[in-house]
Amino acid sequence: MTPFRPYGALSADATIPDPALVCLIGASGSGKSTLARRWWAESQVLELDRFRAMVSDDAGCQRASGDAAFALHAVLEARLVRGLTSVIDATNTEAVHRGTLLDLARRYNVPAVALVVPTPLPLCLERNARRPGNRRVPDVVVLRQHADVIAALPALSREGFNHVLFADSHNHTESADGSTHSQLVTG
């Protein structure tokens, strides 16, 4: 299945500086966690589900999201003050959540990268359906997240991201003009 690619929607730069705050943006089931595991060291990836598990013993406990986000932001701030690349593995489909991350990146003078994972909605729904019950997101939420990603695309660079990238299912980035870049992380 070919991923949705919004060619021409945004300018893109295929270089991620080091250090950087990388904000993964995609609906539940889009493949953000798989992508993060492939491209970055475990210590660099701050996964909201993992923080939910830390504060509640249940990665799927949505009631623990506020506490999990608080813990994630504390760790993120500790990493940014040290100039360490940090990857935020959460849906990040709402501008308010991205704004909080952008504020932290600016505070510590670290470039912010939006890495959009534009997986087609049917594939997100299929992957989500295969998740265990406590990790499955209601379809209506996945639909909203997917729509929010599409709606956010034109504004990401105006929000303050220094770089806007699009990931595809072949583990490389594709810039808005369609050219591909096989190496994402550069030092």
C-alpha angles and dihedrals in degrees: 000000000000115000121238107260119192097211112193093009094109139004111252136200117200096207121095111198121223114257102035142140105238115199112198110210122194145108122272108283094025094119101255095139093047090049092048092050091052098046107034141041115261091246091059096054117084104192116191092212090057090052090049088055091049094053099037109016087242121089090198097052103119091185087067094055095101093052091042092052090048091053092044091052091049091054091043092053091049090052095046093050086057092049094246125153109248127190118204108213103195132104092263089186095141121078092221092061092045089049092057090053092046090051090055092048091051092046090057096035093241120146114249121222125195109207107190117202100200100188115168114261096241090056092048090051092047093050092045091052090057093056120103114265097260091051098043115108118213111261091237089059092049089050091052093046091050091049090047091054092052091046092050097053099088093048104045097095091044089052088065107267111148092208132023117198135175121215122206134196093266095070097251135094126253120204122222091262091059098252114136131224118199097195116059106174117060128177 
